[in-house]
Amino acid sequence: MLKQGSKEAKGLAKKVQVFLKRHSCPHYQITDKLTGANPDLILVLGGDGTLLYAAGLVGEKGIPILGVNLGGLGFLTEVQEEELFFLLGKGLQGEFPIEERMLLKAETGGDQYLALNDLVLEKSPVSRMIEVELKVDGHELSRFRGNGIIISTPTGSTAYGMAAGGPIVDPRISSLSLIPLCPHSLAIRPLVIPAHSKISLRFQARDRGEVFLVVDGRPGGKISSQEQIKVSAAGKPLRLVCSPTMNYYEILRTKLGWGWK
């Protein structure tokens, strides 16, 4: 899968095709869906946005994703171009270094959504504040007014959640983060809960404004007032091929400038 409009991705894809043909490895390019039998690996040449799209296609199928950073930040696509062919060689021997990352599952109105980073219940830009009712494992946790709420995985804790004041969570920690968006209260703060928790959300709009569910930055659909949204960890994780030279803390330090003065 290639980053749209990227000449760099197209050029690298040609090199990958030559490598795979030399090793008699069948392959095909993915555009907007998986066709035919599930592949043994999905190679993503681009940035984090391209990998998030691929993650949406893979879901709980268990197909490993190898993301090569040709974008900007490259937090999820941590493999560098110079490491790619070494990893492909390892993969042909069945020796990929794999990390498992939690997926979020949301159910509402008969529809189901999966997210690697986060699910966001958010009002439209021109609407007034909404009232969010939040329950965890059947227990009422909070009712607050604000712009909405982010439910984030540890993987997504360095994305929208971090920008909204949420905690950074090591992806090896099994947890979920609840991050209110612009709550009109001094008492409402981000909260980290166990990954096995079952979350329930409802909202009320004061002026019949529109509220949307956003899935990894993509529109998930319009949510009706008082419609229940159920959120939990998915049954199976996403499998990511990790860099042989980078670790999570090095990525924090180099990509986000963690601890730099």
N, C-alpha and C positions, 0 to 999 in steps of 0.2 A: 504494500500500500504506500502510495507516494503523496507527499504534500502537494496540493494543487498549485499549479503554476510555478513550481520550483525547478529551474534548470539544473541546479545542483543535485536534486533528488533524481531527476531523469538520467543525468550522467552517471551517478553511482549505481542506479538500477541496471544500466547496461553492463557495468563491470560485474555486478552480482550475477546477471544472466550468463555471462561468459564463464564465471566460476562454477555455477551450478551445472551448466552443460558439460563442462570438463569432467565433473564428477557424476555425470549421468543421473542427475537429481531432477525429477519433474517439478514444474513450477508454473504458476500463472499469476497475473496481476489482479488484485482485488480493487474494485471501485466503490460500489455502494452496498454490496451484500456478498455473503459467502455463497458460492455456487458449487453444486456437486458434493463429493465427499469432503469431509473436514480435512484440512491440511494438517501436517505435523507441526508446522510453525508458521506464524505470520510475521513477516519482516516489515517494519514501519520505517520509512525513510522520510523524516520531517521533524516536526516539533511535538510538544506535549498535546496540542490540539488534535493532531493527526492520530496520536496514540489513543487519546480518549475516544475518538470516533471508532477506532479499531476495537477498543474494549467494549463499546456498545454492541458491535457486531458479534463478538466472541461470547459475551455474557458468561454463562456458567458451563460452557462447552469444554473447558479445560485445555484449550489450545494455547500453547505458550506464545507470547508476543515478544519480539526482539525489537526494541526501539532505538534507532540511530539518530543522534541529535544533529539535525541540520537547520534547526529553528533558532530561537532566541535563548530563552532561559534553559530549556532542556533538563527540567527536574525529573520528569518521568522517563524521557528518552535519554538515559544516562550513558549509553554506549557511544563511544567516539568512533569516527570513521576508521581510524587506524586500528581499532580493535575488532572490526566487523568480520574480516575474513578469518581471523584466528578463531572467533566464536563459531562461525559457520563450519569451520573444520571440526571443531569440538562437537558441534551438533550432529554432523554426519556420523560421528562415532557414538552418539547417544550420551554425550557428556555435558549438556548445557547446565550452567549454574542458574538455578531457578529460585525466585522468591515468590511467595504467595501473598497476595494483597486482598484484603476484604472488599467485597462488593456490598453496596446498599440496595435494598429492594423496597420499592414503594408500590402500594396498591390503593387505587381510588377509582370509583365509578366503573368497576369491571376491567380497568386497564392496569397493566403492571409495567414498572420501569426499573432498570438497573443502572447504578452509578458507581464509578470507581472513586471519584473525588467527593462529590457532595450532591445533595438534594436541597433545593431552596424553595421555600414558599414565600412569594414576594408580591407586593402590590405593584400595580402599574405606576409609571412615573408621575402621572397626573392625578392619582387618587389620593385621598386623605389616609391617615393612619388606619390600620386594621387592628382588630382585637384577636389575638391568638390564644386559643385554649390548648394547653400542652399536657398530655398524660404520659406516664411511663409505667409500664406493667400494670395498667389499669388504675393507677393512683394519680390523682390530679397533682401536677407539679406547679403549674403557673397559669395565670391569665394576665397577659400584658398587652399594652398598645404600642405599636411601632410599625416598622416597614415590612416585617416578616421574620423569618427564622432560617438559619442554615443548619442542616444536619450533615456532619462531615465524618468521613472515615479518617484514620490516621494518615493515609496516603494524601487525602485532600486537605490536611491541616496546614499545608504550606501554600494553599491556593486562596480561594475567596475567604475562607474562614480566618486565615491569618490576617488578611487585609481588613477584616471586620473586627479585629481585636481578639480573635480566638487563640487557643494554645497551639503550639507546635508539638505534635505527638509522634514519637518514633513509630514507624509502620509495623514494627514487631509487637507492639502493644495492642492487645485486643480490646478496643474501646470505641465509643462513638462520642462526638462532641456536639453539643447543642449551643448554637451561637445566635442569640437574638440580634435582629438588625434594627439599629437605632431605637431601642426601647425607651419609652417615655417614663423612665423610672430609674432612680439611683440604686435600687435594690436588685435589679435584674442583671446578672452577669453570666458569661459562658460557663457551661457545666460539662464535665466529662463523666460518662456513665459506662457501665459494662456493655460489651458488644452483644451479649445475648438479650439485652433489653428490647421490649416491644413498645414502640412509640406511636402515639395517636395524636393527630392534629385536627383541629377545626378552626375556622375563623369567622368573624363577622365584620362586614364592611359598613362603615357608618353612612356612606353616600352611594351605595350600590356600585362602588368602583370595582374594577377588574383585579383579580388575583390569579397568579400563574404559578405552576410548578415548573421549575427549571432543573434539568437533569444534566450534570456535568457541563453547564454552560449552554445547553441546547433546550429550546422550548419543549416542555412536556405536555402542556395543555392548560386550558383555563379551568380554574376550580370554582365551583359554585359555593355560595355562602352556606355554612353548616355541613358541607360535604366532608366526610371523614377521610383522612389520609392515614394509612397504616404504614409505618416504616420499621424495618428490621434489617439485620445482616442477612445477606443471601445465603443459600445453602452451601454454595461452593465458591471458593475464592478465584480471583484472576491470577494467572501464572505469568510472571514477567522474567525474562532473561536479564540477569544483572551484569554489570560491568566487572571484569576480573581485576580492575585496578582502582575502582572508586568504591567508597563505602558511604553510608548515609550521612555520617558526620562531616566527611570531606565535602559532600555535595552541599550540605548546609553552609559550610564555611566558604566555599568557592562560588556557589550560585547566589546565595542570599547575603553574603558578607557577614555571617554570624560571628560575633566577637571581634570584628575589626573596629579599629578606632579611626 
